[in-house]
Amino acid sequence: MSFATRKQRVLMIAHEFYPCSAIGCHRSGKFCKYLGRYGWEPVVLTARQQYAHGRLDASLLRQLPDDLHVKRTFYPDLEGVRNAIRGARVMLRRPHSGNGRANGGVSSMVESRAGVARWMSVPDWAVYWLPWALYSGLAEARRSDAIYVTGPPHGAVVVGAVLARLSGRRLVIDLRDPWMLDKTLVYPTELHRGMNRRLERWCFASAATVICNTRPAMEAYRRLYPELPAEKFTTLPNGFDVTDFPADEGEVAPRVRNEIRMSYVGSLYGGRDPRPLFRAVRAATEPGRGAGMKFRIQFWTGTDELARAYAREAGVEDMVDVHKLVPHREAIAAMRASDVLLVIGASDTDELHVPGKLFEYVYCRKPVLALVEPGAISDLIDEYQLGLWARPADETRLVSHLANLHSHLANGDAWPIKPEAFQDFDRRIQAGRLAAILGGQG
């Protein structure tokens, strides 16, 4: 007599989840898509939110398993509270009684309470999801064999650690971005920094495994917490899903002879600045220097006005096309129709962070040109021969890279990306690695 093997159950905690199209949602969404192949049945616990139009892509839901159970709980959304406070300020400032001083006092009190709420958000606003997440998630946690939680926001990591403590289940923390190692995080006081440090360590101590998505981040955390077992920390990078790349995708626009099309998909936030590239392109194509070289730089971005302003300032408007953000499938079509794919880093994140879109760039089999400081991105580019990189301030090297790319691509040569990249970054294979980690074998 044979018995069917029971699938193991994992509670997947993701503060944001499909149909939200934010880049961080794809990691947990793709794991849910493929974990069933490895004997794991996911159940998703997420916060019910109102997404801005640019972050909503209903088509993402179609790739999830039909029987996937997604629990969407109430969440006191920060933006909703902010909007309510703005509305209250407008109402309170209207001269209904003619007593502006009294109204101003109430308005100031509302603003003060909003400031207090932010001041008390440790580690971040998502910690206020905790009561509803515990109420909806505890029974699911006890029915599960393991708990997976992804952050940021790191308040969700706290949710996962509390549920693991209450249920006694194995916890896997997946850090898409670091917590205390993130140099972009600003704390109101040193007390807040210390509270975050203790909370992070408590969460890590609650976990069987802490996944970092870059090797430098993993090594940095091992140094930061030498009292924790080094094997608790492991690396599982981001990746690409081959089904996102249909074979029949066409080009987005007619090609211009001898013109190299460079594309950036994403927003220019956190100090990401394309102006060094603009200056290098202008220098590379000036008369007498870059005879015959042509470049077209394209942006698909949520910061379209900023991209246009940078292009005007650098005097390259005639070489730059700026588009608003498009659904994921259209963004991939734009990547595949390009010759070179751009990464624009930021000095305070390049050491430990790698943007998720870099791995989709890999599958497009197009060379990457990255403006980054040495760190996780440059290491990955060098290790897998993904393309070329230069520090933003190194205009000489950027101009040289542009000439090399133009010469290489004008000859029709494929960029020699290492074959291992197409294994190591395949979401289907990565789901198998996560399954092993969930089972205590990774």
C-alpha angles and dihedrals in degrees: 000000000000128000126205112249111251114238114238116239126229126188106220111203113197119159089207121032141162132336082044105094097203109135092245092061094065094069097060092034093056092045088055089050095055109025091088089070088065099048099268125123112203126210114191126219112192141154120262106236142165107242125209113246093253091056098048121091112163091186089073090071092062093069094058121096112273091234096048109130113216118187111200111192134190115276129184093234113214095219091052091053090048091051091049090051091049089051091048091051091052092049094045093050094055110106096236094144099021089240099120093167094061093046091048090053093054091045090052090051091053091049090047092052090049088053091049090051091055091044090054095048102111116199091356142310092287090073087079087067088069101095094049093040092052092047093051099032108044097077090046091049092053091050091050131084094216142006124226121191129180129201159231112089084065092202084077089057088057089052090053094048093050092048090049091051092048096045101034091229127146110267127211116188116201113197110199086180127014122261114209091013092059106108092195093067113097119198122207093227141359086256089062091049091051092048091051091049092052092044092050092050091049091052091048091049088053092055130083090207136014113202119206118189095219131047094229090056091050092050092046091053092049088055093045094053107031089159090067119076110270091223089062087077120068139160130244112165128211118264151177133269113226091210089065088067110066113194096232099059111134132205122281095227141003114280125244115224114259091001120131113215115213120187136192119195113192142043130300098234134138096033097312104156126184095187095098088057091048091052091048092050091050091049093045093053101041116124114281094017111062104024110184096005116130129178133188115194116201130190129196099185148145088224096060096144091053091050091052091048091052091049092051092048092051093045095237100114090124090060099043131080118188123198131177121248115289133196116286095258092052091047090055091050088054091051092050092050091056130090098210128023119213132222116190111191136192124232095234095052107033094085096065109007132082117187114239093232091065089074092052086050087058094059090051086065091222123132118259123227109197129190099202145130116249110282142083096342096047091045091054093047092051095043095053099027091239096158139284134318138189138176110263091240093054100088093163092059092044092053089049091050091050091053092048093049092047092050094046096047096040087061090054094242120156116235110252100238111174111257091230089072091069090057102038094050100040108120091214092058092041090056087060090054090050090049089055091049092049089052093049094251100102 
